[in-house]
Amino acid sequence: MPLTLVLGPANSAKAGEVLGAYAAATHRGAWLVVPNARDADHYRRELAEQGVVLGSVVTFSGLGEEIARRSGYGGKRVTPVQREQLLARAVRGTELSSLARAAETSGFLAAAGELISELERSLVAPERFSRAMERWAAQAPERASYAREVAALYSAYVRELERRGRVDAELFAWRALDALRRNPGSWGSEPLFFYGFDDLHPLQLDAVETLARVVGVEVMVSLTYEVGRAALVARAEVVEDLRPLAERVVELPAVDAYYEAGARP
């Protein structure tokens, strides 16, 4: 399990650890995965100025596209406009009572879409979500209508996608990873470095585990984390999910050189 986990507080030289390792591995076709397109542009320029011109810098979405290409997954994605239209069709096609008034408001589609995206990023399929909502409603009968309708909206949306033979961005990444697990040799041997993420959602964790444990390539992940820091306690679960997978855990101390002298304590 060639995973290296790099942990430390803010300004603990995690960048040097990860970007230095990435730069050293670019001759092997290394991939640097960062949170968003702005970060990708920034690190491409910064690394190029340092003479690092090989390798690839991508977002998680870009990594998903490359995994799909190599593993042979060819799902067709909906555009943001098409997705909104499918959400609207799902809402119109679902009998609503508890959510009827909310569904008439301007922000309902966006809220429903974000909930569905979060469920997909959490690898929760409609059937599993429906069962969970049934268990939640069983604890208090007044929840039953609301629980049933929220679950029905998710199921209706997925049916709209299936009817058109399409997937959204989260399903695309999810199914690309499924395809990679079926054909782990399709990735090759290029190492991957995940840098700049405040947290990793389950779909990203699934990618890390699949690449490190199933595919068996070198993976390095850095997270801002230190034991006992209240502001970072929410990140503990992700860190503890990754620890058992890690061949090496690097825990860096704080470095005060980045601060003005009076602020260092």
JOWOTA-V167179 format. One line per field, one symbol per residue. burial: b if it has 24 or more other ideal C-beta (glycine too) atoms within 12 Angstrom, else e. A space follows every 50 residues. Layout:
burial->???
//
This chain:
burial->bbbbbbbbbbebbbbebbbbbbbebbeeebbbbbbeeebbeebbeebeee ebeebbbbbbbbbbbbbbebbebebebbeeeebeebbeebbeebebeebe eebeeeebbeebbebbbebbbebbebeebbeebeeeeeeeeeeeeebbbb bbbbbbbbebbeeeebbbbbbbbbbbbbbbbeeeebbbebbbbbbbbebb bbbbbbbbbbbbbbbebbbbbbbbbbeeeeeeeebeebbebbeebbeebb bbeeeeeeeeeeeee
//
